[in-house]
Amino acid sequence: MSKAIPIMIQGTHSDAGKSAIVTALCRIFAQDGYLTAPYKSQNMALNSYITIDGKEIGRAQGVQAEAAGVVATTDMNPILIKPTGNYESQIVVHGKVYKNMKAGEYRKSFYDQGIKLIEESFKRLGDKFERIVIEGAGSPAEINLNDRELVNMRVARLTNSPVILVGDIEKGGVFASLVGTLQLLEKEDRHRVIGVIINKFRGDVSLLQPGLSWFEEYTGVPILGVVPYIDNLMIEAEDSVVLSQYTSKEDTSKEIDIAVIRYPFISNFTDIDPFFEEPDCHLRFVRSVEELGNPDILILPGSKNTIEDMIFLHNSGLGNRILELSQEGRFLFGICGGYQMLGNHIEDKMGMESSMQRTDGLGLIPMKTSMKAKKTTTLSEGVVTYKDKEIPVTGYEIHMGESRYERACDSFIRMKENKDGFMSKDSNIIGTYFHGIFHNDLFREVFLNDVRASKGLDPIVERASFSKKREEAFDRLAEVVRENIQLDEIYRKMDEFHKVKG
C-alpha cells in the first residue's frame, strides 16, 4: 500500500473552482507538515508549465506544486491534451509530444495506455509523498464519456481516493447541480463522495443554511464547507473559460491601457498576470477592431495554432489595425506565437498545428517561421539590454516553430550560447519566445516606466515583487479555505477511508 494518503477534488462542471481548492489543500497540508503533491491524471489546457528538466505539464499542477513547496514533475500530470482545432489535439505524455489525435481516436486507442500511465505515475508519487491532492476535470457525471474516462471516478477507483465534490454557487443552481451529479454517479462511486464544498459564495452564510440542511437530509452527504468568493486572488488560471470574466473596455482611471488579443487558440495567457497587480495598468482582452481602440501597449500572446490565429487577425481587420498602431508608435509585444505573427511569413508544411500550410504575418519583423516536428520545451535565462540597462531575465519556451531572420536584426535577449527575439531600434516592437518575461520584476518596471515616459508621466520605482505577491496569495487562499471548511473532518475521513480501502 502507498504511504501517501490521497484526497480527490471533483466538480459539478468546468470552472467550479477545483483547481483553487486543490491549490489551497496543497498549501494547507504543507503548512501542517505533510510532504504533499498535486496530481491530475489527464489535463486539457493550453496554459503550460515547464518542469526543471524541461518538460511540459498543465500550468495548474505546476502552480499547485509551488503552493505545496515541492518541485513539479511530469508524474503530477502524466497526460496533457492541447487542442489545436478541427477536433484534433496534441497529446503530451510525461512532458513530451506523443502525437496529434482526434477525440474519437484518443478514446478508442489511447485508453489502455492511459490507464497504465496513470497507475505508474501515481505509484511513484505515492512512494515519495505523504499526501496527494488529486484534481478531476469537468464533471464525473458525463455519462456519455464515463465508460472510457481517464480523469474522474476512474482515477478515484485506481488510487483508492475519497472524493469531495465542489459546486460553484456563483453560477446559480448549485443544489440542483450537486444533487444531479450525485444521482448520476454509479453506486460505488457515490459512496466515495465524503462530502461537498460550495464554492464562490457571496453574502451571509446564515441565509444559505436552510439549503444546506435540506441538501444533507436529502442526499445523506455532508456539507464540508462553504468557501466565500475571494476577490483579486493572484493565482494563475489555466482554462480559457476564465477569460470571459475579463473586460474588453478601456478604463481611463488607470494611466496605462494594455490590450491583449484574444484570438481563438490563445495559449499561455498567464504571461500577462503581473499587469493585473500593477496600480497604473488596466488590462483587457479584445477580439475585434472596435474593442481594440487605442491602447498604450498591445500584446500578442501565445497561440496553439499560429497560422489560424494569424488568419483570424487578417479576416477580423485586427491585423490592419495593429499595423496602424505600430505606425502611431504604440508599444507592440509578441510572445511565442504572437512573436511569430509579427514576422513576414509562417509555414506549417508538415501540418504540426494547422491544415493550412502558409500565411503572411504582419510584416513588422523581417522573419520567417517554419513549424517543425520537434517541440522546444526548456527553461531559459539571459540578459535584456533595455534603455541602457542590463536586466537579467528568466522564462520558459514552448514552441514548435523555428524562426529565421531574413536580414540582420537586433535581438531582444542575449543568452550564453545564442540569442532570442527581436527589438526595434526605438524599442516599440518586441518579440520573444520567452514565456514569463513580464514575471521578471525589474524588466517589467523598466518597460512600464518607458511607456510612462512616452506619455509624459513620472516613473514608478520599486514595483511590488510578483513572486512575493503570489506566495502571499497562496497563504491567503489557504487561510480563507481553512477557515471555511471542516478540515479536521476531512483529515479524519481521509485516514478512515485509507485504512478501510487501502
N, C-alpha and C positions, 0 to 999 in steps of 0.2 A: 504494500500500500504506500502511495506517495505520502511524504511527510507534510506536504502543503495542504492546507485546508482551503477549499475554493468556495466562492460565492459567485453566482451569476446574476447579472442585471439584464433583464429583457424589458421591452417596451410595448405599448399598445400600437405604436406606429413609429415611423421615422421622425427624428427631431423631437422625441418626447423628453429628451434630456438624459438619455442613457449614458452618453459619454461624460457628461458633467458629474453624474452620480458615481460612475466608476472612478473618475479622477479624484473626487472627494474621498472615496473609500480608500484609494491608494495612499492618499496623504494621511488620512486618519490612522490606518493600520500602521503606516511607517512611524507616525508620531507616537503610537502606542508600543513601539519597539519590535514590530514584526517585519522581517525581510519580505517585501511584497513585490509582486509583479502583476502588470496588467496582461490580459490575453484576449484577443479577438481572432477566432479561427479563420474567418473569411471577411474581408473588408472591401466594400465597394466605395472608392473615394478617389478624387482627383487631387487631393492635397496629400503630399508625401512627406516622409521624414527619412533622412539618411542616417543610418547607424554608423557607429565608429569604424566599422570595417567596410564602409562604402556600399551598403546595401539598402534597398528601398522597402519601407513598410508604411502602413497608414499613419498619417500625422497624429491622429488621436492617440495611438498606442505609444508613439514617441513622447508625446506630451505627458501622458499618464505615467510613463516610466520616470520622467523628470519629477513629477509630483511625488512619486514613491522614493525618489532619491537613488535610483538604480540606473545602470546603463542599458539602453534599449537594444534588443536583439531581434532577429527575424523570428525566433521562436514565439515572440509575443504577437506576431501577425504573420503566420506562415503563408497565407494566401491573400493576395491583394488584386482586386479587379479594377481596371481603369477603363471606363467606357471611351471608345474612340468614334462612335457614330455608326449608323446603319446596322443597329442591333448587334454590334460587334464590340468586344472588349479585349484589352491587352491583359493577359494573365501573368501575374508576377508571383513566382514561387520562391520562398525563402530569399526574397530580395533581388532576384534576377528574373529577367523576362523569360517566360516559358514559351508562349506563343499567343497569337490572336485567335479568339474563338467566338463564335456566335452563341447566344444563350442556350439554344437547343443542344448544340454540340457539347457545350460545357456540362450541362445537366446529364447528358447521356454517357459521355466518355470519360469525364474527369472525376466522377463521384467516388469511385473506389480508391483512386489515388489520393483524393482529398481527405477521405477518412483516415488513411494511413498517415498522411502529413499531420493531421490534427492530433492523432494519438501520440505520435512520436514527439512533436514539439511540446505538447502539454506534459508528457512524461519528463522531458528534460527540465522544464520549468519546475515541475513538482519535486525533482531531486535537489534543486538549488534554493528554492524559496519556501517560506513558511505560510504565506497567504497568497492566493491568486484571485484576482478580481476579473471575472470574465464578462465580456460585453457581447450581447446579442446584436441582431440587426433587424431593422424593420419591425415586424410583428411575428410572434410564434404562431399566430392564427391564420397564416396564409395557407389555407387548406389546399390550394391548387399547387403549392410548391413543397409541401411538407414531406412528401414521400422520398425526396432526394435532397433535402436541405442540409447545409453544412455549417450552420451558424447559430441556431437557436436550440430547441429542445433536443435535437440530435446530439449536440455538444454537451448539454446538461447531462444526458444519459452516459455518454462516453467518459465524462470526467467525474461522474457521481456528485454533481453540484446541486445544492439547493438554489432556488430561484426567487428573486424579488422582482415583481412586475411594476414598472413605472408608467404612470399616466400623466399626461400634460393637461392640467385644468385650464390653462390659458386659452386653448383652442375650443373649449366648450365640450359638453357631453362626456366628461371624464368618467362618471359612474357607468354610463352605457358602454363606453369602450373597455373599461376594466372588466365589467360583468360579461360582456360579449366575448372578450378574449378568453376569459377563464372557461366559459361554456363551450368554446370551440376546441379546447385542448383535449387530448386523449386523457383518459382517467389517470394513467400512470404519471403523465406529465403534470396534470393539475395537482397531484399530491406533492410534487416537487416545489410548488409555489408556497414559500413560507410566509409571505406577506406582500403587501403592496406599498408603494410610496407615491403619494400625489405630489406632483412637481409644479413649480412656477405659480404658486398661489399668491394672490394679491388680496389683502384685506384682513378682516377679523376671522380668525380660525373658529371662534365660537359659533359663527353663523354657518359654518360647514358641518358642525357636529351632528346634526340630525342625519345628514347624508352619510357620514362616517359610520354612525351606529347602524343605520339601515344596511349599509354595504356589508358590514361584518356579520350581521344577523342573517342576511340573505345568502351570502356566499360561504360563510364559515371561515373566511380568510381574514387575518388581522391586518389593520392599517398600521404599518410600521413607521410612518412619518408623513408629515405634510411640510414640504420644503418650500419656503417663500421664493418668489421671483427675486433674483439678485441682479440689480442694475449695474451696468458698467463693469461686468466681470471680464477681465482681460485674460481670457484663456482661449487659445486658438480653436476655431471651428474647422471641421473637415468636410462637411456636407454643403454643397452649393445651395441647398434649400434655404439655408440661413440668410442668403444674400437678399431674399425678398424683404427682410426687415430693415434693410438699409435704404436711406433716401436717395433720390436722384436729383433733388433740388438744391440749389445754391443757398448758402447761409451767410448773409452779409455781416453777421455779428462776429465772424472769425476773419482774421486777416489774410489767411492763405486758403484758397479754394483748390482742392485736389479732386480730379475726376479720374475714375478707373473704368476702362472699357470692360463691360460685362458681355463678352462675346459668348456664343453658345457652348463652347468647350473650354471655358475658363478653368484653370487649374492653379493650385498653389497660391490662391488669393490671400492666404495668410501673410504673404510677403509685406502687405501694407498695414498690418495690425498696429505697428508702433505709432502710426499717424493718428489713430483714434485717441491716443493718450497725450498728444501734443496740444497745449492750450490755445495755440493760434491757428490750428488746422481744422478745416471742415472737409471730411472725406465722403465721397458719394460714388455710387456705381451707376453707370449710364449705358443705355442701349440704343440711343438714337441721336441724330444731329440736334434735335430740339432740346433733349436733356443735356447734351454736352455743354452748350453755352460757351463761356469764355473762361475756362479755369486757368489758374496760375501754373499748375502742374498737371500734366496729363500722363497717366501711367498705363502702359500696355502690359498686362500681366502675362503669366504663363498660359499655355494652351496645350490641350491633349490632342488637338487636330489643327495644326497651324494653318494648313492650306485652306480648310473650310472656314476657319475663323477669319482668315485674310479675305476670303471671298465675301464673307459677311460684311466686313468693313467696306469693301468696294460697293456691294449692292445696296447697303444702307445709306450711302453717302458719307458715312463717318470717315472713310479714307480721305476724301477730298477736304473735309473739314479739318482733319488732323494736319494736312499739308498747309492749310491756311493758318492754323495756329502756329505752326513752325515758322512760317514767314513773318508772323507777327512777333516772333521772339519769345513765345511761351516755352516753358520747360517741358520737354518730352523725355520720358524714361521708359525704355522697353526691357523687360526681364524675360529671359529664356525665349519662349515662343513669341513674346512681344518684341524682343530684340531681333529675332529672325524676320518679323514683319516689317521692321524698319529698313531692311535691305532691299535690293533690286529684284531678286527672284527667289522662289522657294520651290524645290523639286522633291518629289517623292516617287521616283520611278519604280521602287520596289513595293510600293503600297504599304509602307510600315504604319502610317497613320490614316491615310486617305485613299479613296479610289481615284481622286483627282491627281494627276501626275505633276502638274506645274501651275503656278500662278505668279503674277507680278506682285512684288511687295510695294511698299510706299516710296521706295527710291531715295530715302533720306540718308542711307549708308551705302557706299559702293561695295556691296557684299552679296554673295550668292550662297544659299544654304541648300544642302542636299541631305535628305533623310537616309540614315544608314541602319543596317541590321543590328549593329552593336549599340547598346544603350550606355551612355555615360552616367554613372552614379558615383559621386565622390564628395567628400568633404574637402573644401578648398580654402586657401588663405593667400593673402597678398597685400599689396600696398597701393592705395589710390593717391595720386597727386592731384589735389583739387585746390584751386586758388592758392597756390604756393605752399600748401600744407601737405605733409606726408602722413597719410592716415592708414594704419593697419586695419585690414578688414578680414572677416571670415564669412563663409557661406557654404552652400552646397549646390551641386549641379545634378540635374536630372534631365537629360535630353537625348533624343535620337539623332538630332541633326548635327552636321559638321558645317561650319560657316567659314568661307574663304573670302578675303578682301580682293577686289579687282584692281585696286591700287593702294599705295601706301597710306595708312591712316594712323591717327593717334589712338593708342589703346586706352582702356579705362583702368585696368588693374594689372600691375606687374606681379608675377608670381616667380618662384625660384627658377623654374625651367621654361616658362612660357608666359604669354600674356593673354588677357581676356578682355573682350568687349571693345567698345568704341566710345570716344568722347569728342565732340566737335570742338573747334578752337575756342568758341565762346561758352562752352560747357552747357549749352542749351539743349543739346541732343546727346543722350547717353543710352547705351545698350550694353547688357551684360548677361552672361549665363549664370551669374551668382544669385541664387535664391537666398533670401535672408539679408540682402545688402542693407536694407533700412533698419535691421535689428542692430546694426553697429552704431552705437550711440554717438560717437564723435563724428562719423561721416554724416549721419542724419542731421546733427547740429550744424555742421558747416554748410551742408546742402540747403537746409531750410533758411539759414541766415543769408545765403547767396540770393535765394528767392526774395527774402525780405528786403535786401539791399536794392534789388531790381525794382521794388515798389516804393523805395524811399523810406523804408521802415528801419528802426534801430534793431540790432541783433538781440537775440535771446541767448544768454550764455548758460552753460551748465544745465542743460536739459536733463530731465529725470532719466535714470537708467531703466531701459526696458526690461532687462533680465531681472533686476531687483523688483520691479513692479509686478512681474509675472510670479516671482516667488511669493510676494505679498498676496497676490490673487489666489494662489494655491492655498495659503493659510486662511484667507478669508472664506473661500469656498468650504474648506474643511470645517471651519468654525461654525458656519451657518448650518451646514448639514448635520454636524454633530449635535447641535443644539435642538434640532427639529426632527430627529429620528430616534427610535428606541435602540440605541447602539448595543446596550447590554443584552437585549433580547436577540438581536441579530447575532452577536457573538455566541450566545447560548445555543441558538438554533443551528449555527454553523457547526459547533462542536458536537452537538447531539446528532445531527444528520451525518456527520463524518464518521462517528463511531458506529452508527447503525448501518449506514450504506457502505462504509469502507470495508 
